[in-house]
Each structure stands twice: as structure tokens, then as C-alpha cells.
Amino acid sequence: MNLLDKKFGLALLLGLFLWACEDPNEIGLNLDPDIQNLEILFTEIPLETNMVLLDSNNTANNGRMLVGKQVDPVFGSLTATAYTELFPSSGTLTIPDDATVDSLVLSLRGNYSYGKNFTDPQSIEIYQLADTLSIFERYISTTPFPRENTSIGQGQVVIEPDSASSFTITTHLTNDYAEWLFGKMKTIDTLLRNVDNLNNVIKGFAIEPGPNSSAVLGFNNLNTDSTRLTIYFSSPDDTESTAYAFYFNRNTTLLNGNRYYSRLDYNRTGTPLEVIDNVHTEFAPVNDLVYGKAGVGLLPKVNLNAVREFLNAHENIVINRADLVIEEVQSFENNESPAQSISFNLVDEDNKLQFAVNPFTGSSALVLRTIQRDGTGLGAALPVLDQPLTVPFNDNGDAFVGTMSLSIQAFKEGLLSDEDLFINAVNRSNTVNQFVFNTSKIKLKVFYSTFD
């Protein structure tokens, strides 16, 4: 067994004992003779943390469309707009020549809401897109997209305290648009044959916050009957209407399915965070507070220089357990909880997220380099990339506590280079949760041993 294997073996073994024992002094009673005389030491390393604003976030085809407004005296204002194509129902449809449209109904199933005021109804406006979303374009949180000027529908919903994650907006679109769409269905034989034929003609929808919007809503179930556009039509002798449904993201692959994304317009003017005026640039805490917000890419950046100095001061060190702890995370009123879980992304020298490199091809993989769970591929080392450490928010303790023992050992052994960490919401692309903590409340708590 070489020295590196022995260190990781000791780290795994001692880590298990630390998890099992409430008192670290209990460790060592029945260990292997090679390590039973090791002393368990403890240190607490303060972590310098600044803030970085990314230039954009990938909000396309992620299972949820975001729509709404949020105004916060510190974070600023946020406006979310969803752009989406439609997907035709499977099977064939025969429309009688004498059929006329009865109504056109849009149903949007919501599973997410974030904002201060839910007393008033939350409203949306629907517009027809002026162009077709292209499979060859990359749509992100800052991508603008043209739409027609005339609204084709409005809807609203009152978010009850017990339904903040389960609600539905159902609204009738205008008669003019319903008749236009039905006319296309009757006269273009190939319209309903596939997603491209459909959207080359009808383009799709822009769903924007209405005048009574004070929260950001998230609509999911995009491939079920819960979220769909239904057109009802009948002939003069019919006793009931025939229904035909269009869906949102009926097929989840970009090649065969429809496209959708959320645009997030973020403005910090007049707030304490207006000092963050450039992307991919480090900014110091504001009044000793560090801010993070999902969706818009406002991320705390953890500087690990103090950790590296500690590791370099010990030639032979075994990390038994290392917890990155963020304490006293600020609470917010009503339905503005902190991010429900966070992860730790590796940062490159340009303050950008790093993407993994496939060890076999040398090309970048479509996965972020992220601190991995203990026990998976030496912490964060390749080739394991799909088991990221996710840290849930502890409501009772107002804290995040992430155990990354083997990753810290990997920094010591050179398996991870001189990189720092972004703190990112796990659902960074389809939520807008924010979190705040004092810069003095983030630390790395380390149990370790040294040997000759």
C-alpha cells in the first residue's frame, strides 16, 4: 500500500468512527495497530467569502417555466418571462368542414412560488411569439426573444399558504386567436404532424407577469394533461364539443421535442447590491453580509487559501472529517425561504463555472465540476462526476453543513488543484431562492490526524 492509498484508507476509516462516536476522544480504542495511537486533532478555519455575478444561467428545457415579478429592497427587482413552443397530440385528427371553434383554454400547473405578497392575485399575460425558437440556438436566462404586441389572454390565481407549491391557472384565450388557430388546423394538412410543422406556423407563446404580479411562479408537469392548451370545436348537429390538446414539452429531447426557456431580467439599481456592476468579478461582502440568489447567477465564492495554508503546514495529514458550515443563515418573511439545498462548484481563474473533461476523449462533458459526496471517487476526483454533494438547509438550525472530508484530502494530495468554490443552489436554473449570511459565519471545521 503506497502512502496516498494509506492516507485515503485512514481518512475513510477514521471518518466512519467520527460519524459513529459523539465524543471524538472515543476514537482509537479498537483501531488497527497502525493507526490506534493517532491523536484526533481539531481546527476551525474561517473562510474568506466574496460574491460573483455570472453573465447568465441555463434555464432551457429544465422541467419548469418561471413567470412573475419580485421586488426586494436588497436584492433588487426580478422579472421572469417564459418562452415556449407547443407539442401536438399524438394520433390523427379529422375536422369536419362545417366545424367551428368553441373555445381555447390554457391550463398551467404550478409547483413553485417565491415572493413576499400572496394576499393579492398573481396575474399573467400571454402573447404569441413573433419567431420560432430554433434548435440551433442556445437560450439562456438573458436571451431576449420577440413577441407580438397584442395580448391573446390573461390569467390569475390566488396562492393560498397551503398551496404555494400546488396551484393551477386556467384561462380562456381570445376568440380572435382561437379562430386564427382553428383556421390553421383546418387548412394546413401537415400542421399537426410534428412539432416543427406546428411551430413554424403558430410560433409559440411568451408568458409574462401581469399587472398584479408580486411573486415568481413556476409551472411544471409540462408533459402531462395538467399543463396544456385545449381547443374545443363542434359542428352544428353536435351535442358536445370535440377537444384537441397541445402540450408543453411532450418529448423532453431537444431533437424531437419542443423548446422552452425562462428569461430573468435582474436589476439591482438603488439597492446595496448595485455595487455588483460587472460579471465574473469578485465583490466584497456588503456590510459584512454575503448574498446569493438562484436563477440569476449571484453566487458566493469561497476562497480556500486558508485551507491550503493549513494543509501545507502539515506534511503528513489525514483528514478524518471536514465540514463546511454556514451558520445563522438569515430567514425571510412569508414564502421566501433560502435555497432548499446547495452544492459546491469548482471555479476557474476567470470566475466561471468549470465543466468536467471526459478522461477518455479529452472533451468537455455537459456536467459541472462539483465537490462530490464522500466515498465517491476520492471526493471530487475524476472519473466520478455524477454524485455531487448536496447540502439541505437545516430549518431548525438556520444552517448548511456539508461534509467534504475526502475532497479536502484530495486538495492536499494534488488530486484537486488550486481552485476555489462557488456556493450554488442545486435547483439553480429553475428557482430564484435567495440566501444571506454573515461573512464570519462560514467556516471549515476539521478533525484530522498527523503521522510521521
Order of alpha helices (4+ residues) and beta strands (2+ residues): alpha-beta-beta-beta-beta-beta-beta-beta-beta-beta-alpha-alpha-beta-beta-beta-beta-beta-beta-beta-beta-alpha-beta-beta-beta-beta-beta-beta-alpha-beta-beta-beta
